[in-house]
C-alpha cells in the first residue's frame, strides 16, 4: 500500500520536530497496562518514534512497533528504551505489513485516522488473542489554556488557508472517528497531565510537527504564521518566557469483533 495521506510524517522536517510535542501523561501508560488482559505481546500501529512502544517495552515481553517512516523509527531507536531487545521495529504500513504474532494488546496512538479501516481491521482479527484489548490514544495538545478562545479563532483562519478545508466538518469527524464502526467500545478514559512548561518558540515548532502546519505546507506563509502566533501567545508567557499548560489525552478501550 502506498497511502497518499499522512506522508508528511515521513519527512525529516516533521520527524525532527516530534520531540517538541508534550509527553503523554503517565496515567495513560498505567491504564494501558492495567487494562491489558495479558502482558506477553503488544502491537503499536503507526508507532512514530515509539512514544507508546518504548515505555510499554517495560511492561510487555514483546513489542512490535510498526511505522511507514524510516526516519521515525531511527529517531525512536535513538531515544530511551529505543534499543530494548524486546522491541521489534517494523517499517511498513499497518494495512499490509507482515505480522507473525498474536497480540494481547493493539494500540494506535494519534494514528488510527490515517489508516484504511476496511483493510486494516479484517487483517487484525487474524492476529488477536481471544481475550484482547484494542486501544486508541488521542490528544497531546494544550487542555483549556487561557488562550483557548484566541487559539480557536486562529485555527479557524489558518486551517482553511493551508488545507483548503473548514476547521470543523462532518467529513473531519468521520476521519477521526471512522474506526469506531469496526470495534466494540468498552470504556473511555480522559486524562489531564501534570503541568507542562514550554517556550513560545518550542510551542510553535510543535505546531510544525502536525500535518496541517508543516513547514513545507506553510511555505511563504510561515513568517506570518509565526508572527500571529507569537502575538497571540506572548501575553500568556510567564516571566521566564514559558507557556505553562496541561495536556489532555483520551484512551478508548475496545475489542475487535471476529468478522
Buried (B, 14 or more C-beta within 10 A) or exposed (E): EEBEEBBBBBBEEBBBBBBBBBBBBEBBBEBBBEBBEBBBBBBBBBBBBBBBBBBBBEBBEBBBBBBBBEBBBBBBBEEEBBEBEBBBBBBEBBBBBEBEBBBBBBBBBBBBBBBBBEEBBEEBEEBBBEEBBBBBBBBBBBBEBEBEEBBEEBBEEBBEEBBEEEBEEEEBEEEEBBBBEBBEEEEEBEBEBEEBEBBBEBBBBBBBBBBBBBBEBBEEBBEEBBEBBBEBBEEBBEEEEBBBBBBBBEBBBBBBEEE
